Amino acid sequence: MLSEQRYRRILELLKERRSITVIELKELLGISESTVRRDIIELDKKGLLVKVFGGAVAVENIYQSSEPTVAQKTEINIEEKRRIARYAASLIRPQDFIFLDAGTTTGYLLDYIEKTEASFVTNAVAHAQRLAAAGAHVILTGGTLKSSTEAVVGTTTVMMLKDFHFTRGFFGVNGVSRTAGFTTPDANEALVKKTAMEQCGKAYILADHSKFHVVSSVTFAHLKAGIILTDQSPEEYREATEIVQCP
């Protein structure tokens, strides 16, 4: 197992457990105790965990300023995202007027939408193409196309969204934190998400377990502004907002 793979797995385990011992990591990862200790020291230096006697504990929040590309995100937690997307699609009703945010998890949602009378507005070119090909009524927002996330953003997008009144909205997110709320790295995308959420009767945040305890650069909504759909959530978040653990 490469060092980056070990780091990622250690952090995933810490998000689930909040604390872990060297012995537990040794057994779970199948590596030597000395390797575990070196990895913990390295992650502690990077501020991604806190080294303690005999193991490590999670930091309250992991700060993340970079934006992964669509290609990178599609390779992460695929089964979890599909599980969330399948449940999200089951919430759509024929009379709905829906905002569908750009993103990989919202993209998976399209795999589970059966022929529907619902209407869609989206700021994702790929989502619009797939909806149109399936025969759905879809409106693509105007604006500037951001290449890394394939999202349409900007003043034109925001002004257009202010005229709509959505029954439901489905949103992607980069970080979910009790202190910072729902966050994303790009200010332009944050403004689009914020504006669209304000126009929704119900707003759903599609967030797999890896998004919790993560803070990205810009907050677009506080925790109570949306219903979180997830595969697994930390207990402390269930007391702070409405969460649905998708079956």
TIMIBA-361636 format. One record per atom (N, C-alpha, C): residue number from 1; atom name; x, y, z. Coordinates in steps of 0.2 Angstrom, whole numbers. Example, Ala and Ser with C-alpha at 12.3 -4.5 7.8 and 13.67 -1.06 7.14 Angstrom:
1	N	66	-28	39
1	CA	62	-22	39
1	C	66	-16	39
2	N	64	-11	35
2	CA	68	-5	36
2	C	64	0	39
***
This chain:
1	N	4	-6	0
1	CA	0	0	0
1	C	4	6	0
2	N	3	11	-5
2	CA	7	17	-5
2	C	6	21	1
3	N	10	26	2
3	CA	9	30	8
3	C	3	35	7
4	N	2	37	1
4	CA	-4	42	1
4	C	-11	38	2
5	N	-11	31	0
5	CA	-16	27	1
5	C	-17	26	8
6	N	-12	25	12
6	CA	-12	23	19
6	C	-15	30	23
7	N	-12	36	21
7	CA	-14	42	24
7	C	-22	43	23
8	N	-24	41	17
8	CA	-31	42	16
8	C	-35	37	20
9	N	-33	31	20
9	CA	-37	26	24
9	C	-37	28	32
10	N	-31	30	34
10	CA	-31	32	41
10	C	-36	38	43
11	N	-36	43	38
11	CA	-40	49	39
11	C	-48	46	39
12	N	-49	42	34
12	CA	-56	39	34
12	C	-58	36	40
13	N	-53	32	43
13	CA	-55	28	49
13	C	-56	33	55
14	N	-52	38	55
14	CA	-53	43	60
14	C	-59	47	60
15	N	-62	48	54
15	CA	-68	52	53
15	C	-74	47	56
16	N	-73	41	55
16	CA	-78	36	58
16	C	-78	35	65
17	N	-72	35	68
17	CA	-71	33	75
17	C	-69	39	79
18	N	-66	44	77
18	CA	-64	50	80
18	C	-57	49	84
19	N	-56	43	86
19	CA	-49	41	89
19	C	-47	34	87
20	N	-41	33	87
20	CA	-39	26	85
20	C	-32	25	87
21	N	-30	18	89
21	CA	-24	17	92
21	C	-19	14	86
22	N	-13	14	88
22	CA	-8	12	83
22	C	-9	4	82
23	N	-11	0	87
23	CA	-12	-7	86
23	C	-18	-8	82
24	N	-23	-4	83
24	CA	-29	-5	78
24	C	-27	-4	71
25	N	-23	2	70
25	CA	-21	3	63
25	C	-17	-2	60
26	N	-12	-5	64
26	CA	-8	-10	62
26	C	-12	-16	59
27	N	-17	-18	63
27	CA	-21	-24	61
27	C	-26	-22	55
28	N	-29	-16	55
28	CA	-33	-14	50
28	C	-30	-13	43
29	N	-24	-10	43
29	CA	-20	-9	37
29	C	-15	-14	35
30	N	-14	-19	40
30	CA	-9	-24	38
30	C	-2	-22	37
31	N	0	-17	41
31	CA	7	-14	40
31	C	10	-14	47
32	N	16	-13	47
32	CA	20	-13	53
32	C	19	-8	58
33	N	20	-9	64
33	CA	19	-4	69
33	C	23	3	68
34	N	29	2	66
34	CA	34	7	65
34	C	31	11	59
35	N	28	8	54
35	CA	25	12	48
35	C	19	16	50
36	N	15	13	55
36	CA	9	17	57
36	C	12	23	61
37	N	17	22	65
37	CA	19	28	69
37	C	22	33	65
38	N	26	31	59
38	CA	28	36	55
38	C	23	40	51
39	N	18	36	49
39	CA	12	39	46
39	C	8	44	50
40	N	7	42	56
40	CA	4	47	61
40	C	8	53	62
41	N	15	53	63
41	CA	19	58	64
41	C	18	63	57
42	N	18	60	52
42	CA	18	64	45
42	C	11	68	45
43	N	6	64	46
43	CA	-1	67	46
43	C	-2	73	51
44	N	1	71	57
44	CA	1	76	62
44	C	5	83	60
45	N	10	82	57
45	CA	14	88	54
45	C	10	92	49
46	N	6	88	45
46	CA	2	92	40
46	C	-5	95	43
47	N	-6	93	50
47	CA	-12	96	53
47	C	-18	92	52
48	N	-17	86	49
48	CA	-23	82	47
48	C	-26	78	53
49	N	-22	77	58
49	CA	-24	73	64
49	C	-20	76	70
50	N	-22	73	76
50	CA	-18	75	82
50	C	-15	69	85
51	N	-8	69	85
51	CA	-4	63	88
51	C	-5	63	95
52	N	-7	57	98
52	CA	-7	57	105
52	C	-4	50	107
53	N	-3	49	114
53	CA	1	43	116
53	C	-3	37	114
54	N	0	33	110
54	CA	-2	26	108
54	C	-7	27	102
55	N	-8	33	99
55	CA	-12	33	93
55	C	-13	40	90
56	N	-19	41	88
56	CA	-21	48	85
56	C	-28	49	86
57	N	-30	56	87
57	CA	-37	58	87
57	C	-38	63	81
58	N	-45	63	79
58	CA	-46	68	73
58	C	-46	75	75
59	N	-44	79	71
59	CA	-45	86	72
59	C	-52	88	71
60	N	-55	93	74
60	CA	-62	95	74
60	C	-64	96	66
61	N	-60	100	63
61	CA	-61	101	56
61	C	-55	100	52
62	N	-55	97	46
62	CA	-50	97	41
62	C	-51	102	36
63	N	-46	107	35
63	CA	-47	112	31
63	C	-44	111	24
64	N	-49	112	19
64	CA	-47	110	12
64	C	-49	116	7
65	N	-43	118	4
65	CA	-44	124	-1
65	C	-44	122	-8
66	N	-42	117	-10
66	CA	-41	115	-17
66	C	-47	111	-19
67	N	-49	112	-26
67	CA	-55	109	-29
67	C	-53	103	-33
68	N	-55	97	-31
68	CA	-53	91	-36
68	C	-57	92	-42
69	N	-54	89	-48
69	CA	-58	89	-54
69	C	-63	84	-54
70	N	-68	85	-59
70	CA	-73	80	-60
70	C	-71	73	-60
71	N	-65	72	-64
71	CA	-62	65	-65
71	C	-60	62	-59
72	N	-57	66	-54
72	CA	-54	64	-48
72	C	-60	62	-43
73	N	-65	66	-43
73	CA	-71	65	-38
73	C	-75	59	-40
74	N	-75	57	-47
74	CA	-79	51	-49
74	C	-76	45	-46
75	N	-70	45	-44
75	CA	-66	39	-42
75	C	-67	38	-35
76	N	-70	42	-31
76	CA	-70	42	-24
76	C	-77	40	-21
77	N	-77	35	-17
77	CA	-83	33	-13
77	C	-89	32	-18
78	N	-88	29	-23
78	CA	-93	28	-29
78	C	-99	24	-26
79	N	-99	19	-22
79	CA	-104	15	-20
79	C	-109	19	-15
80	N	-105	23	-11
80	CA	-109	27	-6
80	C	-113	33	-10
81	N	-109	36	-15
81	CA	-113	41	-18
81	C	-119	38	-22
82	N	-118	32	-25
82	CA	-124	29	-28
82	C	-130	28	-24
83	N	-128	26	-18
83	CA	-133	24	-13
83	C	-137	31	-11
84	N	-133	36	-10
84	CA	-136	43	-9
84	C	-141	45	-14
85	N	-138	44	-20
85	CA	-141	47	-26
85	C	-148	43	-28
86	N	-148	36	-26
86	CA	-153	32	-27
86	C	-159	34	-23
87	N	-157	36	-17
87	CA	-163	38	-12
87	C	-165	45	-14
88	N	-161	49	-16
88	CA	-162	56	-18
88	C	-167	56	-24
89	N	-166	52	-29
89	CA	-170	51	-35
89	C	-177	49	-33
90	N	-178	45	-27
90	CA	-184	42	-25
90	C	-189	48	-22
91	N	-186	54	-20
91	CA	-190	59	-18
91	C	-193	63	-23
92	N	-191	63	-29
92	CA	-194	67	-34
92	C	-201	65	-36
93	N	-205	70	-36
93	CA	-212	69	-38
93	C	-214	72	-45
94	N	-219	70	-48
94	CA	-221	72	-55
94	C	-222	79	-55
95	N	-225	83	-50
95	CA	-226	90	-50
95	C	-220	94	-48
96	N	-215	91	-47
96	CA	-209	95	-44
96	C	-206	100	-50
97	N	-203	105	-47
97	CA	-199	110	-51
97	C	-192	110	-47
98	N	-187	107	-50
98	CA	-181	105	-46
98	C	-175	109	-49
99	N	-171	111	-44
99	CA	-164	113	-46
99	C	-159	107	-44
100	N	-155	106	-49
100	CA	-150	101	-49
100	C	-143	104	-50
101	N	-140	104	-44
101	CA	-133	107	-44
101	C	-128	103	-48
102	N	-123	106	-50
102	CA	-117	102	-53
102	C	-114	98	-48
103	N	-111	92	-50
103	CA	-107	88	-45
103	C	-107	81	-47
104	N	-103	77	-44
104	CA	-103	70	-46
104	C	-109	66	-43
105	N	-110	67	-37
105	CA	-116	64	-33
105	C	-123	66	-36
106	N	-123	72	-38
106	CA	-130	74	-41
106	C	-130	71	-48
107	N	-124	70	-51
107	CA	-124	67	-58
107	C	-126	59	-57
108	N	-124	56	-52
108	CA	-127	49	-51
108	C	-134	49	-50
109	N	-137	54	-47
109	CA	-144	54	-46
109	C	-148	53	-53
110	N	-145	55	-59
110	CA	-148	55	-65
110	C	-149	47	-67
111	N	-145	43	-65
111	CA	-145	36	-66
111	C	-151	33	-63
112	N	-155	36	-59
112	CA	-160	33	-55
112	C	-167	37	-56
113	N	-167	42	-60
113	CA	-173	45	-62
113	C	-176	42	-68
114	N	-182	39	-66
114	CA	-186	36	-71
114	C	-190	42	-75
115	N	-193	40	-81
115	CA	-197	45	-85
115	C	-201	49	-80
116	N	-201	55	-80
116	CA	-205	59	-75
116	C	-207	66	-78
117	N	-213	68	-75
117	CA	-216	74	-78
117	C	-212	80	-74
118	N	-208	79	-70
118	CA	-205	85	-66
118	C	-200	89	-71
119	N	-200	95	-69
119	CA	-195	100	-73
119	C	-189	101	-69
120	N	-184	102	-73
120	CA	-177	103	-70
120	C	-174	110	-72
121	N	-170	113	-67
121	CA	-166	118	-69
121	C	-159	116	-66
122	N	-154	117	-70
122	CA	-147	115	-68
122	C	-142	119	-71
123	N	-136	120	-67
123	CA	-130	124	-69
123	C	-125	119	-72
124	N	-126	113	-73
124	CA	-122	108	-76
124	C	-123	106	-83
125	N	-119	107	-87
125	CA	-120	106	-94
125	C	-121	98	-95
126	N	-117	94	-92
126	CA	-118	87	-93
126	C	-125	84	-90
127	N	-127	87	-85
127	CA	-133	85	-82
127	C	-139	87	-87
128	N	-138	93	-90
128	CA	-144	95	-94
128	C	-144	91	-100
129	N	-138	89	-103
129	CA	-138	85	-109
129	C	-142	78	-107
130	N	-140	75	-102
130	CA	-143	69	-100
130	C	-150	69	-99
131	N	-153	74	-95
131	CA	-160	75	-94
131	C	-164	76	-101
132	N	-161	80	-105
132	CA	-164	81	-112
132	C	-164	75	-116
133	N	-159	71	-115
133	CA	-159	65	-119
133	C	-164	60	-117
134	N	-166	60	-110
134	CA	-171	56	-107
134	C	-178	58	-108
135	N	-178	64	-111
135	CA	-185	67	-113
135	C	-188	71	-107
136	N	-184	73	-102
136	CA	-186	78	-97
136	C	-186	85	-99
137	N	-190	89	-96
137	CA	-190	96	-97
137	C	-185	99	-93
138	N	-180	102	-96
138	CA	-174	105	-93
138	C	-172	112	-95
139	N	-170	116	-90
139	CA	-167	123	-92
139	C	-160	123	-90
140	N	-156	125	-94
140	CA	-149	126	-92
140	C	-147	133	-91
141	N	-145	135	-85
141	CA	-143	142	-83
141	C	-138	145	-88
142	N	-138	151	-89
142	CA	-133	154	-93
142	C	-127	156	-88
143	N	-122	158	-91
143	CA	-116	160	-87
143	C	-110	158	-89
144	N	-105	158	-85
144	CA	-98	156	-87
144	C	-97	149	-85
145	N	-94	145	-90
145	CA	-93	138	-89
145	C	-86	137	-85
146	N	-86	134	-79
146	CA	-80	133	-75
146	C	-77	126	-77
147	N	-71	125	-80
147	CA	-69	119	-83
147	C	-68	113	-78
148	N	-65	115	-72
148	CA	-63	110	-68
148	C	-69	106	-65
149	N	-75	109	-64
149	CA	-81	106	-61
149	C	-86	106	-66
150	N	-85	108	-72
150	CA	-91	108	-77
150	C	-97	112	-75
151	N	-96	117	-70
151	CA	-102	120	-68
151	C	-103	127	-71
152	N	-109	129	-73
152	CA	-110	136	-75
152	C	-111	141	-69
153	N	-107	146	-69
153	CA	-107	151	-63
153	C	-107	158	-66
154	N	-107	163	-61
154	CA	-107	170	-63
154	C	-113	174	-61
155	N	-113	180	-63
155	CA	-119	185	-61
155	C	-125	183	-65
156	N	-124	181	-72
156	CA	-130	179	-76
156	C	-133	173	-73
157	N	-130	168	-70
157	CA	-133	162	-67
157	C	-137	164	-61
158	N	-134	168	-57
158	CA	-137	170	-50
158	C	-143	174	-52
159	N	-143	179	-56
159	CA	-149	183	-58
159	C	-155	179	-61
160	N	-153	174	-65
160	CA	-158	169	-67
160	C	-161	165	-62
161	N	-157	163	-57
161	CA	-160	158	-52
161	C	-165	162	-47
162	N	-164	169	-47
162	CA	-168	173	-42
162	C	-175	173	-44
163	N	-176	172	-51
163	CA	-183	172	-54
163	C	-187	165	-53
164	N	-183	160	-51
164	CA	-187	153	-50
164	C	-189	152	-43
165	N	-194	147	-42
165	CA	-196	145	-36
165	C	-197	138	-36
166	N	-191	134	-33
166	CA	-191	127	-34
166	C	-194	123	-28
167	N	-198	118	-30
167	CA	-201	114	-25
167	C	-195	110	-21
168	N	-190	108	-24
168	CA	-184	104	-21
168	C	-178	106	-25
169	N	-172	105	-21
169	CA	-166	106	-24
169	C	-161	101	-22
170	N	-157	99	-26
170	CA	-152	94	-24
170	C	-145	97	-25
171	N	-141	97	-20
171	CA	-134	100	-20
171	C	-129	96	-18
172	N	-123	97	-22
172	CA	-117	94	-20
172	C	-113	99	-15
173	N	-108	96	-11
173	CA	-105	100	-6
173	C	-98	97	-5
174	N	-93	101	-3
174	CA	-86	99	-2
174	C	-85	98	5
175	N	-88	101	9
175	CA	-87	101	16
175	C	-93	102	21
176	N	-94	98	26
176	CA	-99	99	31
176	C	-96	99	38
177	N	-98	105	41
177	CA	-95	106	47
177	C	-100	109	52
178	N	-100	108	58
178	CA	-104	111	63
178	C	-103	118	64
179	N	-97	120	63
179	CA	-95	127	64
179	C	-96	131	58
180	N	-94	128	52
180	CA	-94	132	46
180	C	-99	131	41
181	N	-103	126	43
181	CA	-109	124	39
181	C	-107	120	32
182	N	-111	122	27
182	CA	-109	119	20
182	C	-104	123	17
183	N	-99	120	14
183	CA	-94	124	11
183	C	-92	121	4
184	N	-88	125	0
184	CA	-86	124	-6
184	C	-80	128	-8
185	N	-75	126	-12
185	CA	-69	130	-13
185	C	-70	136	-17
186	N	-75	137	-21
186	CA	-75	142	-26
186	C	-81	147	-24
187	N	-79	154	-24
187	CA	-84	159	-22
187	C	-90	159	-26
188	N	-88	159	-33
188	CA	-93	159	-38
188	C	-98	153	-37
189	N	-96	147	-36
189	CA	-100	142	-36
189	C	-104	142	-29
190	N	-101	145	-24
190	CA	-104	146	-17
190	C	-110	150	-18
191	N	-109	156	-22
191	CA	-115	160	-23
191	C	-121	157	-27
192	N	-119	153	-32
192	CA	-124	150	-36
192	C	-128	145	-31
193	N	-125	141	-27
193	CA	-128	136	-22
193	C	-132	140	-17
194	N	-129	145	-14
194	CA	-133	149	-10
194	C	-139	152	-12
195	N	-139	155	-18
195	CA	-145	158	-21
195	C	-150	153	-23
196	N	-148	147	-26
196	CA	-153	142	-28
196	C	-156	139	-21
197	N	-152	138	-16
197	CA	-155	135	-10
197	C	-160	140	-7
198	N	-159	146	-7
198	CA	-164	151	-5
198	C	-171	151	-9
199	N	-170	148	-15
199	CA	-176	148	-19
199	C	-180	141	-19
200	N	-178	137	-14
200	CA	-180	130	-14
200	C	-185	129	-8
201	N	-191	126	-9
201	CA	-195	124	-4
201	C	-192	119	1
202	N	-188	114	-2
202	CA	-184	109	2
202	C	-177	109	-2
203	N	-172	109	2
203	CA	-165	109	-1
203	C	-162	102	2
204	N	-159	98	-2
204	CA	-156	92	0
204	C	-148	93	-1
205	N	-144	91	4
205	CA	-137	91	3
205	C	-135	84	2
206	N	-132	82	-4
206	CA	-130	75	-5
206	C	-122	75	-3
207	N	-121	71	3
207	CA	-114	71	6
207	C	-113	65	9
208	N	-108	61	6
208	CA	-105	55	8
208	C	-101	56	15
209	N	-100	51	18
209	CA	-97	52	25
209	C	-90	56	25
210	N	-87	55	19
210	CA	-80	59	19
210	C	-80	66	20
211	N	-87	69	19
211	CA	-87	76	18
211	C	-88	80	25
212	N	-89	75	30
212	CA	-90	78	37
212	C	-84	80	40
213	N	-84	85	45
213	CA	-78	88	48
213	C	-73	91	43
214	N	-75	93	37
214	CA	-71	96	32
214	C	-74	103	31
215	N	-69	108	31
215	CA	-71	115	30
215	C	-67	117	23
216	N	-71	119	18
216	CA	-68	122	12
216	C	-68	129	13
217	N	-66	133	7
217	CA	-65	140	8
217	C	-71	144	9
218	N	-77	143	6
218	CA	-82	147	7
218	C	-89	144	9
219	N	-92	147	14
219	CA	-98	144	16
219	C	-104	146	12
220	N	-108	142	10
220	CA	-114	144	6
220	C	-121	143	9
221	N	-121	140	15
221	CA	-127	139	19
221	C	-125	136	26
222	N	-129	138	31
222	CA	-128	135	38
222	C	-131	128	38
223	N	-130	124	43
223	CA	-132	117	43
223	C	-139	116	43
224	N	-143	120	46
224	CA	-150	120	46
224	C	-154	122	40
225	N	-150	124	35
225	CA	-153	127	29
225	C	-155	121	24
226	N	-152	115	25
226	CA	-153	109	21
226	C	-154	103	24
227	N	-157	98	21
227	CA	-158	91	24
227	C	-152	87	21
228	N	-148	84	25
228	CA	-142	80	23
228	C	-144	73	21
229	N	-143	71	15
229	CA	-143	64	13
229	C	-136	61	13
230	N	-135	56	17
230	CA	-129	53	18
230	C	-129	45	18
231	N	-123	42	18
231	CA	-123	35	19
231	C	-121	34	26
232	N	-118	38	30
232	CA	-116	37	37
232	C	-114	44	40
233	N	-117	46	45
233	CA	-115	52	48
233	C	-113	52	55
234	N	-108	56	58
234	CA	-106	57	65
234	C	-112	58	69
235	N	-112	55	75
235	CA	-118	56	79
235	C	-119	64	81
236	N	-114	67	82
236	CA	-115	74	84
236	C	-118	79	79
237	N	-118	77	73
237	CA	-121	80	68
237	C	-129	79	68
238	N	-131	73	70
238	CA	-138	72	70
238	C	-142	76	75
239	N	-138	79	80
239	CA	-141	83	85
239	C	-142	91	82
240	N	-137	92	77
240	CA	-137	99	74
240	C	-141	101	69
241	N	-143	95	65
241	CA	-147	97	59
241	C	-151	90	57
242	N	-156	91	52
242	CA	-159	85	49
242	C	-155	81	45
243	N	-154	75	46
243	CA	-150	70	42
243	C	-154	64	41
244	N	-154	62	35
244	CA	-157	55	32
244	C	-151	51	30
245	N	-150	45	34
245	CA	-145	40	32
245	C	-149	35	27
246	N	-146	36	21
246	CA	-149	33	15
246	C	-149	25	16
247	N	-154	21	14
247	CA	-154	14	15
247	C	-151	11	9
***
